Amino acid sequence: MTDGGPAGSTSILSSYIFTTAYRKLDFGYASAMAVFLLLLMTCYALVLLRIRHQLLK
């Protein structure tokens, strides 16, 4: 809705990756950010699974 707000302050990472890849045509940087996001979300999921496993014991 705000197209990133003032100076891109409200952009989320997935929208920024898309913008970088298809508007700026910088596919290498966009794919590197996507891999980083994948690793970050994988770590987050593993932490949540470990916490959930501890709570259900």
For each residue, the residues with C-beta under 8 A, 3 or more apart:
1:
2: 5 10
3:
4: 7 8 9 10 11 15
5: 2 8 9 10 11
6: 9
7: 4
8: 4 5 11 16
9: 4 5 6
10: 2 4 5
11: 4 5 8 15 16 19
12: 15 16
13: 16 17 33 37
14: 17 18 37
15: 4 11 12 18 19
16: 8 11 12 13 19 20 33
17: 13 14 20 21 30 33 34 37
18: 14 15 21 22 30
19: 11 15 16 22 23 24
20: 16 17 23 24 26 29 30 33
21: 17 18 24 25 26 27 30 31
22: 18 19 25
23: 19 20
24: 19 20 21
25: 21 22
26: 20 21 29 30
27: 21 30 31
28: 31 32
29: 20 26 32 33
30: 17 18 20 21 26 27 33 34
31: 21 27 28 34 35
32: 28 29 35 36
33: 13 16 17 20 29 30 36 37
34: 17 30 31 37 38
35: 31 32 38 39
36: 32 33 39 40
37: 13 14 17 33 34 40 41
38: 34 35 41 42
39: 35 36 42 43
40: 36 37 43 44
41: 37 38 44 45
42: 38 39 45 46
43: 39 40 46 47
44: 40 41 47 48
45: 41 42 48 49
46: 42 43 49 50
47: 43 44 50 51
48: 44 45 51 52
49: 45 46 52 53
50: 46 47 53 54
51: 47 48 54 55
52: 48 49 55 56
53: 49 50 56 57
54: 50 51 57
55: 51 52
56: 52 53
57: 53 54
